Amino acid sequence: MAVYTNLGAEVMANIISEFDVGTLISAKGIAEGVSNSNWLIETRQSDASTARFILTMYESRTDLADLPFFLGLLDYLAGCGCPVPRTIHDRANRPFRLHDGKALALIEFLPGVSVTEPTPDQAHAVGAAMAQIHRAAADFEGSRENSMGLSAWKKLMDDCQESGLASIHPDLGRIIADELDHLARNWPEHLPHSVIHADLFPDNVLMLGSQVTGLIDFYFACTDIIAYDVAVTHAAWCFNGDGSHFDAAASDALLAGYQSVRPLSPQELAALPILARGASMRFLATRTYDWLNRPEDALVTPKDPMAFARRLAFYSDPANAGIFEIG
């Protein structure tokens, strides 16, 4: 989440008036994340109570043609009992609207906070919640190609000049080139596919204590290898922020939580090391591109690409392959 587009108070009030959610009281920009513009909306209801929502404006990385999939998936998963926010349709029963050529959607606000230093109990709960959406999504009729798959990582890096990569780290260009070649030769496409979240970082999970109250920001959701989603979430939850420390307890708990709801097959478990390298490469690529191409006036906090270069080095070390073994 982030804010790339500024909306004035009158414009924001007019937008909210198109939904039957009360009168706008406040709209606060949310600075975290890298993809879309987001605001925390508070409204006053007819009975004088207040309500909260999330307003999202979809920026350049989101294709408007994908919105029926994204928003339909939210409503489907919420209907299955998953901890996922529903969309708020406008007065014409549309799940999103257009403003100056950009789409806007109003999303249910869920309670909870995002953790920065997950405990093993929290990692276990996230693993179970992820498995829950994987099981529910198996019957979802929609599908979407992964726009941030292997070919996209290569294109993003081709669009970055070598001098830019070197400005981040002298060896970054070589690291990326070697890893992209390795992944292209070894990617396990034969594994089970379904709809996955593909971006389940701690800031996309709301928690109260060790309870998951919300899985949010499904705007990279796609149809891809199910175990790849486990690898993405593992990379996101089992290291400290800069990727320099691996949390073995969180890793064991995350995998145990997942296994308790949807046991991974032997083939999926065996593929987790290469999938984790791919997950690290995905976020190394996008963070590198965003670091070198972020708008100067965007209300957004850039994220260090090298945090995922360190994860990549960890997963690439054969000595660490045993972390995915289930006892």
Sequence and secondary structure as in RCSB ss.txt:
>XXXX:A:sequence
MAVYTNLGAEVMANIISEFDVGTLISAKGIAEGVSNSNWLIETRQSDASTARFILTMYESRTDLADLPFFLGLLD
YLAGCGCPVPRTIHDRANRPFRLHDGKALALIEFLPGVSVTEPTPDQAHAVGAAMAQIHRAAADFEGSRENSMGL
SAWKKLMDDCQESGLASIHPDLGRIIADELDHLARNWPEHLPHSVIHADLFPDNVLMLGSQVTGLIDFYFACTDI
IAYDVAVTHAAWCFNGDGSHFDAAASDALLAGYQSVRPLSPQELAALPILARGASMRFLATRTYDWLNRPEDALV
TPKDPMAFARRLAFYSDPANAGIFEIG
>XXXX:A:secstr
 BB S   HHHHHHHHHTSSS EEEEEEE    SSSEEEEEEEE TTS EEEEEEEE  TTS GGGHHHHHHHHH
HHHHTT S   EE  TTS S EEETTEEEEEEE    B  SS  HHHHHHHHHHHHHHHHHHTT       TTSH
HHHHHHHHTS HHHHHHH TTHHHHHHHHHHHHHHH  TTS EEEE S   GGGEEEETTEEEEE   TT EEEE
HHHHHHHHHHHHSB TTS  B HHHHHHHHHHHHTTS   HHHHHHHHHHHHHHHHHHHHHHHHHHHH  TT B 
    THHHHHHHHHHH GGGGGGG   
